[in-house]
Amino acid sequence: MVRNPKEVLEQTYQMAANKYGKTWSQLFLLGMMAGAYIAIGGFLSLLIGKGFPGISEANPALAKLLSGAMFPVGLILVVITGAELFTSNNAVLIPAVFKRQIPALFPLKLWTVVYIANFVGAFAFTYFLVHLTGFVDADPWHSAITHIAEEKTSLPFHVAFLRGIGANWLVCLAVWLGLAAKDFTGKMFGLWWPVMTFVAMGFEHSIANMFYIPLGMLQGAPVSWASFAIDNLLPVTLGNIVGGGLLVGAFHVFVFDKGKKE
């Protein structure tokens, strides 16, 4: 049995109220954990997806499939542990705003705090538990991560923006499926499929890129912090907001709760 879309919306209203009741220090700490969890998923995705270079050359889709299959562990950890992720909050808070159950500016404040916290958590994991430990010092992972960092910061603005929309549309749909499921196994499968899909397709996720690009930079990729922020994070973050906030949060409240304000 699963919850219907209206019941999922009711859950998001309660979730928004719970987030509004937390202190900013709680939200920041939970945001750090979410950033670390997404980095964990990114690290596993890198190790497995880029770990078979010979096979991948002859079967390029296989590398994408393996990367996608590994990455969802990050979002599973976020949702099950109650951590705070910027991208999922792009969708979860919007229905409560339309229903006037939380202040209109609260999502912007929470997004800002959680976004910064996600970066702190992701970078701390990346620096201390991946870079300093030497896990990607050898090929094929060293070459793979430096190439990934260069490629992600070389995308035209509109391409990064559109890929950001696709990524968070699927990530937030994964959260919706997780909310629809009533048991642990159902939640895991609901979260896994859409996230695997976005990674395999090559869409861009701002918090995941807080792992991939800094790690590539630490490993010697010729990418500056300015390029990381302007050429990738800015357009991808804007796309993530549209994909999650508009295509999931706003869409579902208008369709399944008639869009009426109370």
DOBA-523521 format. One record per residue (C-alpha): residue number from 0; residue in three letters; chain; x, y, z. Coordinates in Angstrom, 3 decimals. Example, Ala and Ser with C-alpha at 12.3 -4.5 7.8 and 13.67 -1.06 7.14 Angstrom:
BEGIN
+-----+---------+--------+----------+----------+----------+
| num | residuo | cadena |       px |       py |       pz |
+-----+---------+--------+----------+----------+----------+
|   0 |     ALA |      A |   12.300 |   -4.500 |    7.800 |
|   1 |     SER |      A |   13.670 |   -1.060 |    7.140 |
+-----+---------+--------+----------+----------+----------+
REM end
This chain:
BEGIN
+-----+---------+--------+----------+----------+----------+
| num | residuo | cadena |       px |       py |       pz |
+-----+---------+--------+----------+----------+----------+
|   0 |     MET |      A |    0.000 |    0.000 |    0.000 |
|   1 |     VAL |      A |    1.134 |    3.520 |   -0.773 |
|   2 |     ARG |      A |   -0.165 |    6.966 |    0.115 |
|   3 |     ASN |      A |   -2.012 |    8.865 |   -2.602 |
|   4 |     PRO |      A |   -0.763 |   12.287 |   -3.832 |
|   5 |     LYS |      A |   -3.087 |   14.186 |   -1.485 |
|   6 |     GLU |      A |   -1.779 |   12.227 |    1.495 |
|   7 |     VAL |      A |    1.795 |   12.919 |    0.413 |
|   8 |     LEU |      A |    0.978 |   16.632 |    0.308 |
|   9 |     GLU |      A |   -0.378 |   16.441 |    3.834 |
|  10 |     GLN |      A |    2.944 |   14.970 |    4.883 |
|  11 |     THR |      A |    4.824 |   17.878 |    3.318 |
|  12 |     TYR |      A |    2.678 |   20.353 |    5.282 |
|  13 |     GLN |      A |    3.679 |   18.618 |    8.504 |
|  14 |     MET |      A |    7.298 |   18.444 |    7.431 |
|  15 |     ALA |      A |    7.330 |   22.173 |    6.701 |
|  16 |     ALA |      A |    5.844 |   22.917 |   10.116 |
|  17 |     ASN |      A |    8.471 |   20.722 |   11.773 |
|  18 |     LYS |      A |   11.274 |   22.499 |    9.930 |
|  19 |     TYR |      A |    9.826 |   25.876 |   10.907 |
|  20 |     GLY |      A |    9.911 |   24.767 |   14.536 |
|  21 |     LYS |      A |   13.608 |   23.833 |   14.500 |
|  22 |     THR |      A |   16.375 |   26.191 |   15.575 |
|  23 |     TRP |      A |   18.800 |   27.485 |   12.961 |
|  24 |     SER |      A |   21.631 |   25.630 |   14.673 |
|  25 |     GLN |      A |   19.689 |   22.368 |   14.356 |
|  26 |     LEU |      A |   19.025 |   23.034 |   10.680 |
|  27 |     PHE |      A |   22.690 |   23.851 |   10.063 |
|  28 |     LEU |      A |   23.923 |   20.673 |   11.734 |
|  29 |     LEU |      A |   21.371 |   18.568 |    9.855 |
|  30 |     GLY |      A |   22.441 |   20.353 |    6.673 |
|  31 |     MET |      A |   26.077 |   19.434 |    7.281 |
|  32 |     MET |      A |   25.095 |   15.809 |    7.643 |
|  33 |     ALA |      A |   23.091 |   15.910 |    4.408 |
|  34 |     GLY |      A |   26.044 |   17.379 |    2.525 |
|  35 |     ALA |      A |   28.282 |   14.612 |    3.852 |
|  36 |     TYR |      A |   25.730 |   11.928 |    2.951 |
|  37 |     ILE |      A |   25.444 |   13.183 |   -0.634 |
|  38 |     ALA |      A |   29.245 |   13.238 |   -0.844 |
|  39 |     ILE |      A |   29.286 |    9.627 |    0.340 |
|  40 |     GLY |      A |   26.928 |    8.716 |   -2.483 |
|  41 |     GLY |      A |   29.061 |   10.666 |   -4.944 |
|  42 |     PHE |      A |   32.233 |    8.939 |   -3.748 |
|  43 |     LEU |      A |   30.732 |    5.463 |   -4.117 |
|  44 |     SER |      A |   29.379 |    6.429 |   -7.531 |
|  45 |     LEU |      A |   32.846 |    7.598 |   -8.597 |
|  46 |     LEU |      A |   34.642 |    4.494 |   -7.323 |
|  47 |     ILE |      A |   32.302 |    2.005 |   -8.965 |
|  48 |     GLY |      A |   31.233 |    3.922 |  -12.056 |
|  49 |     LYS |      A |   34.775 |    4.892 |  -13.048 |
|  50 |     GLY |      A |   36.467 |    1.727 |  -11.800 |
|  51 |     PHE |      A |   36.189 |   -0.309 |  -15.019 |
|  52 |     PRO |      A |   37.787 |    1.912 |  -17.693 |
|  53 |     GLY |      A |   38.477 |   -0.838 |  -20.219 |
|  54 |     ILE |      A |   34.994 |   -2.258 |  -20.026 |
|  55 |     SER |      A |   33.447 |    1.216 |  -20.003 |
|  56 |     GLU |      A |   35.209 |    2.228 |  -23.218 |
|  57 |     ALA |      A |   33.486 |   -0.588 |  -25.054 |
|  58 |     ASN |      A |   30.221 |   -0.158 |  -23.087 |
|  59 |     PRO |      A |   29.817 |    3.555 |  -22.234 |
|  60 |     ALA |      A |   26.287 |    3.124 |  -20.936 |
|  61 |     LEU |      A |   27.537 |    0.614 |  -18.366 |
|  62 |     ALA |      A |   29.605 |    3.249 |  -16.556 |
|  63 |     LYS |      A |   26.576 |    5.533 |  -16.411 |
|  64 |     LEU |      A |   24.414 |    2.720 |  -15.083 |
|  65 |     LEU |      A |   26.950 |    1.752 |  -12.408 |
|  66 |     SER |      A |   27.392 |    5.370 |  -11.313 |
|  67 |     GLY |      A |   23.650 |    5.850 |  -11.135 |
|  68 |     ALA |      A |   23.089 |    2.629 |   -9.220 |
|  69 |     MET |      A |   25.530 |    3.640 |   -6.467 |
|  70 |     PHE |      A |   24.655 |    7.307 |   -5.946 |
|  71 |     PRO |      A |   21.186 |    6.923 |   -4.322 |
|  72 |     VAL |      A |   22.695 |    5.805 |   -0.999 |
|  73 |     GLY |      A |   23.240 |    9.506 |   -0.300 |
|  74 |     LEU |      A |   19.585 |   10.533 |   -0.600 |
|  75 |     ILE |      A |   18.448 |    7.388 |    1.213 |
|  76 |     LEU |      A |   20.610 |    8.403 |    4.170 |
|  77 |     VAL |      A |   19.293 |   11.976 |    4.022 |
|  78 |     VAL |      A |   15.623 |   11.002 |    4.037 |
|  79 |     ILE |      A |   15.778 |    8.147 |    6.524 |
|  80 |     THR |      A |   17.890 |   10.070 |    9.064 |
|  81 |     GLY |      A |   15.984 |   13.347 |    8.731 |
|  82 |     ALA |      A |   18.939 |   15.385 |    7.461 |
|  83 |     GLU |      A |   18.330 |   18.699 |    5.677 |
|  84 |     LEU |      A |   19.144 |   18.839 |    1.960 |
|  85 |     PHE |      A |   18.843 |   22.047 |   -0.048 |
|  86 |     THR |      A |   17.495 |   20.371 |   -3.154 |
|  87 |     SER |      A |   14.744 |   18.342 |   -1.502 |
|  88 |     ASN |      A |   13.688 |   21.429 |    0.445 |
|  89 |     ASN |      A |   13.185 |   23.229 |   -2.862 |
|  90 |     ALA |      A |   10.035 |   21.125 |   -3.234 |
|  91 |     VAL |      A |    8.980 |   20.168 |    0.286 |
|  92 |     LEU |      A |    8.427 |   23.727 |    1.562 |
|  93 |     ILE |      A |    6.559 |   25.129 |   -1.436 |
|  94 |     PRO |      A |    3.137 |   23.537 |   -0.786 |
|  95 |     ALA |      A |    3.054 |   24.943 |    2.767 |
|  96 |     VAL |      A |    3.903 |   28.412 |    1.420 |
|  97 |     PHE |      A |    1.003 |   28.294 |   -1.049 |
|  98 |     LYS |      A |   -1.301 |   27.175 |    1.756 |
|  99 |     ARG |      A |    0.054 |   29.982 |    3.981 |
| 100 |     GLN |      A |    1.062 |   27.529 |    6.679 |
| 101 |     ILE |      A |    4.593 |   28.968 |    6.948 |
| 102 |     PRO |      A |    5.890 |   32.511 |    6.246 |
| 103 |     ALA |      A |    6.574 |   33.227 |    2.588 |
| 104 |     LEU |      A |   10.226 |   34.105 |    3.184 |
| 105 |     PHE |      A |   10.991 |   31.082 |    5.365 |
| 106 |     PRO |      A |   11.979 |   28.819 |    2.416 |
| 107 |     LEU |      A |   14.539 |   31.372 |    1.197 |
| 108 |     LYS |      A |   16.059 |   31.623 |    4.668 |
| 109 |     LEU |      A |   16.130 |   27.859 |    5.134 |
| 110 |     TRP |      A |   17.508 |   27.261 |    1.647 |
| 111 |     THR |      A |   20.352 |   29.700 |    2.327 |
| 112 |     VAL |      A |   21.312 |   28.192 |    5.690 |
| 113 |     VAL |      A |   21.017 |   24.608 |    4.493 |
| 114 |     TYR |      A |   22.865 |   25.320 |    1.224 |
| 115 |     ILE |      A |   25.865 |   26.677 |    3.133 |
| 116 |     ALA |      A |   25.684 |   23.784 |    5.603 |
| 117 |     ASN |      A |   25.491 |   21.259 |    2.755 |
| 118 |     PHE |      A |   28.692 |   22.710 |    1.314 |
| 119 |     VAL |      A |   30.473 |   22.585 |    4.678 |
| 120 |     GLY |      A |   29.498 |   18.949 |    5.194 |
| 121 |     ALA |      A |   30.266 |   17.884 |    1.632 |
| 122 |     PHE |      A |   33.641 |   19.622 |    1.563 |
| 123 |     ALA |      A |   34.667 |   18.315 |    4.988 |
| 124 |     PHE |      A |   33.964 |   14.734 |    3.892 |
| 125 |     THR |      A |   35.681 |   15.325 |    0.548 |
| 126 |     TYR |      A |   38.818 |   16.858 |    2.036 |
| 127 |     PHE |      A |   39.363 |   14.709 |    5.103 |
| 128 |     LEU |      A |   37.962 |   11.317 |    4.114 |
| 129 |     VAL |      A |   38.650 |   11.228 |    0.378 |
| 130 |     HIS |      A |   41.463 |   13.622 |   -0.590 |
| 131 |     LEU |      A |   43.727 |   13.219 |    2.445 |
| 132 |     THR |      A |   43.216 |    9.462 |    2.573 |
| 133 |     GLY |      A |   44.518 |    9.075 |   -0.991 |
| 134 |     PHE |      A |   41.617 |    7.018 |   -2.311 |
| 135 |     VAL |      A |   41.621 |    8.762 |   -5.710 |
| 136 |     ASP |      A |   45.327 |    9.472 |   -6.081 |
| 137 |     ALA |      A |   45.768 |    6.625 |   -8.570 |
| 138 |     ASP |      A |   44.151 |    6.124 |  -11.948 |
| 139 |     PRO |      A |   41.538 |    5.512 |  -13.171 |
| 140 |     TRP |      A |   39.920 |    7.605 |  -10.440 |
| 141 |     HIS |      A |   42.423 |   10.467 |  -10.473 |
| 142 |     SER |      A |   41.998 |   11.084 |  -14.184 |
| 143 |     ALA |      A |   38.244 |   10.567 |  -13.932 |
| 144 |     ILE |      A |   37.636 |   13.124 |  -11.185 |
| 145 |     THR |      A |   39.839 |   15.808 |  -12.726 |
| 146 |     HIS |      A |   38.030 |   15.319 |  -16.037 |
| 147 |     ILE |      A |   34.641 |   15.501 |  -14.292 |
| 148 |     ALA |      A |   35.553 |   18.802 |  -12.614 |
| 149 |     GLU |      A |   36.744 |   20.316 |  -15.894 |
| 150 |     GLU |      A |   33.713 |   19.065 |  -17.810 |
| 151 |     LYS |      A |   31.170 |   20.331 |  -15.285 |
| 152 |     THR |      A |   32.683 |   23.834 |  -15.216 |
| 153 |     SER |      A |   32.878 |   23.980 |  -19.021 |
| 154 |     LEU |      A |   29.142 |   23.642 |  -19.627 |
| 155 |     PRO |      A |   27.394 |   26.655 |  -21.187 |
| 156 |     PHE |      A |   25.211 |   28.483 |  -18.658 |
| 157 |     HIS |      A |   21.931 |   27.441 |  -20.260 |
| 158 |     VAL |      A |   23.014 |   23.794 |  -20.469 |
| 159 |     ALA |      A |   24.008 |   23.671 |  -16.788 |
| 160 |     PHE |      A |   20.725 |   25.397 |  -15.882 |
| 161 |     LEU |      A |   18.603 |   22.938 |  -17.865 |
| 162 |     ARG |      A |   20.512 |   19.949 |  -16.515 |
| 163 |     GLY |      A |   19.903 |   21.348 |  -13.037 |
| 164 |     ILE |      A |   16.163 |   21.370 |  -13.698 |
| 165 |     GLY |      A |   16.247 |   17.725 |  -14.764 |
| 166 |     ALA |      A |   18.276 |   16.624 |  -11.764 |
| 167 |     ASN |      A |   16.091 |   18.119 |   -9.072 |
| 168 |     TRP |      A |   12.858 |   17.254 |  -10.816 |
| 169 |     LEU |      A |   13.902 |   13.623 |  -10.403 |
| 170 |     VAL |      A |   15.441 |   14.035 |   -6.933 |
| 171 |     CYS |      A |   12.281 |   15.635 |   -5.581 |
| 172 |     LEU |      A |   10.114 |   13.035 |   -7.289 |
| 173 |     ALA |      A |   12.256 |   10.481 |   -5.457 |
| 174 |     VAL |      A |   11.424 |   12.233 |   -2.183 |
| 175 |     TRP |      A |    7.723 |   12.178 |   -3.146 |
| 176 |     LEU |      A |    7.910 |    8.435 |   -3.811 |
| 177 |     GLY |      A |    9.706 |    7.949 |   -0.510 |
| 178 |     LEU |      A |    6.914 |    9.820 |    1.268 |
| 179 |     ALA |      A |    4.303 |    7.726 |   -0.537 |
| 180 |     ALA |      A |    5.801 |    4.466 |    0.728 |
| 181 |     LYS |      A |    4.721 |    3.232 |    4.160 |
| 182 |     ASP |      A |    7.605 |    0.867 |    4.912 |
| 183 |     PHE |      A |   11.390 |    1.017 |    4.882 |
| 184 |     THR |      A |   11.841 |   -1.201 |    1.823 |
| 185 |     GLY |      A |    9.307 |    0.798 |   -0.169 |
| 186 |     LYS |      A |   11.010 |    4.048 |    0.765 |
| 187 |     MET |      A |   14.399 |    2.744 |   -0.351 |
| 188 |     PHE |      A |   13.098 |    1.634 |   -3.746 |
| 189 |     GLY |      A |   11.108 |    4.825 |   -4.186 |
| 190 |     LEU |      A |   14.177 |    6.934 |   -3.492 |
| 191 |     TRP |      A |   16.542 |    4.769 |   -5.503 |
| 192 |     TRP |      A |   14.939 |    4.690 |   -8.961 |
| 193 |     PRO |      A |   14.567 |    8.407 |   -9.802 |
| 194 |     VAL |      A |   17.990 |    9.253 |   -8.339 |
| 195 |     MET |      A |   19.641 |    6.464 |  -10.309 |
| 196 |     THR |      A |   17.877 |    7.856 |  -13.371 |
| 197 |     PHE |      A |   19.132 |   11.422 |  -12.998 |
| 198 |     VAL |      A |   22.739 |   10.324 |  -12.472 |
| 199 |     ALA |      A |   22.705 |    7.892 |  -15.399 |
| 200 |     MET |      A |   21.190 |   10.576 |  -17.632 |
| 201 |     GLY |      A |   23.914 |   13.069 |  -16.713 |
| 202 |     PHE |      A |   21.854 |   15.812 |  -15.092 |
| 203 |     GLU |      A |   23.446 |   18.309 |  -12.670 |
| 204 |     HIS |      A |   22.852 |   18.360 |   -8.901 |
| 205 |     SER |      A |   24.300 |   21.332 |   -7.011 |
| 206 |     ILE |      A |   25.049 |   19.491 |   -3.763 |
| 207 |     ALA |      A |   26.571 |   16.501 |   -5.547 |
| 208 |     ASN |      A |   28.788 |   18.959 |   -7.413 |
| 209 |     MET |      A |   30.009 |   20.231 |   -4.040 |
| 210 |     PHE |      A |   31.733 |   16.850 |   -3.872 |
| 211 |     TYR |      A |   32.779 |   16.232 |   -7.461 |
| 212 |     ILE |      A |   34.238 |   19.598 |   -8.417 |
| 213 |     PRO |      A |   36.159 |   20.404 |   -5.197 |
| 214 |     LEU |      A |   37.604 |   16.876 |   -5.211 |
| 215 |     GLY |      A |   38.732 |   17.362 |   -8.800 |
| 216 |     MET |      A |   40.284 |   20.699 |   -7.833 |
| 217 |     LEU |      A |   42.074 |   19.144 |   -4.862 |
| 218 |     GLN |      A |   43.406 |   16.456 |   -7.209 |
| 219 |     GLY |      A |   44.846 |   19.019 |   -9.593 |
| 220 |     ALA |      A |   42.080 |   19.933 |  -12.050 |
| 221 |     PRO |      A |   42.726 |   23.413 |  -13.535 |
| 222 |     VAL |      A |   39.480 |   24.824 |  -12.126 |
| 223 |     SER |      A |   39.283 |   27.951 |   -9.963 |
| 224 |     TRP |      A |   36.882 |   28.540 |   -7.105 |
| 225 |     ALA |      A |   35.335 |   31.360 |   -9.124 |
| 226 |     SER |      A |   34.713 |   29.030 |  -12.047 |
| 227 |     PHE |      A |   33.237 |   26.429 |   -9.699 |
| 228 |     ALA |      A |   30.819 |   28.974 |   -8.258 |
| 229 |     ILE |      A |   29.878 |   30.930 |  -11.383 |
| 230 |     ASP |      A |   30.157 |   28.405 |  -14.193 |
| 231 |     ASN |      A |   28.533 |   25.501 |  -12.383 |
| 232 |     LEU |      A |   26.977 |   26.135 |   -8.975 |
| 233 |     LEU |      A |   25.076 |   29.272 |  -10.008 |
| 234 |     PRO |      A |   23.230 |   27.898 |  -13.056 |
| 235 |     VAL |      A |   22.806 |   24.432 |  -11.571 |
| 236 |     THR |      A |   21.406 |   25.793 |   -8.307 |
| 237 |     LEU |      A |   18.905 |   27.974 |  -10.165 |
| 238 |     GLY |      A |   17.892 |   24.975 |  -12.256 |
| 239 |     ASN |      A |   17.526 |   22.822 |   -9.142 |
| 240 |     ILE |      A |   15.168 |   25.402 |   -7.627 |
| 241 |     VAL |      A |   12.999 |   25.384 |  -10.754 |
| 242 |     GLY |      A |   13.019 |   21.605 |  -11.068 |
| 243 |     GLY |      A |   12.117 |   20.941 |   -7.450 |
| 244 |     GLY |      A |   10.126 |   24.026 |   -6.505 |
| 245 |     LEU |      A |    8.053 |   24.434 |   -9.663 |
| 246 |     LEU |      A |    7.806 |   20.998 |  -11.263 |
| 247 |     VAL |      A |    7.259 |   19.091 |   -8.018 |
| 248 |     GLY |      A |    6.245 |   21.314 |   -5.096 |
| 249 |     ALA |      A |    4.100 |   23.910 |   -6.875 |
| 250 |     PHE |      A |    2.754 |   21.450 |   -9.444 |
| 251 |     HIS |      A |    1.481 |   18.986 |   -6.869 |
| 252 |     VAL |      A |   -0.160 |   21.537 |   -4.612 |
| 253 |     PHE |      A |   -2.002 |   23.135 |   -7.561 |
| 254 |     VAL |      A |   -3.142 |   19.833 |   -9.045 |
| 255 |     PHE |      A |   -3.920 |   17.827 |   -5.912 |
| 256 |     ASP |      A |   -4.921 |   20.513 |   -3.436 |
| 257 |     LYS |      A |   -6.714 |   22.769 |   -5.926 |
| 258 |     GLY |      A |   -4.222 |   25.573 |   -5.387 |
| 259 |     LYS |      A |   -6.541 |   27.358 |   -2.954 |
| 260 |     LYS |      A |   -4.983 |   29.516 |   -0.290 |
| 261 |     GLU |      A |   -6.340 |   29.337 |    3.198 |
+-----+---------+--------+----------+----------+----------+
REM end
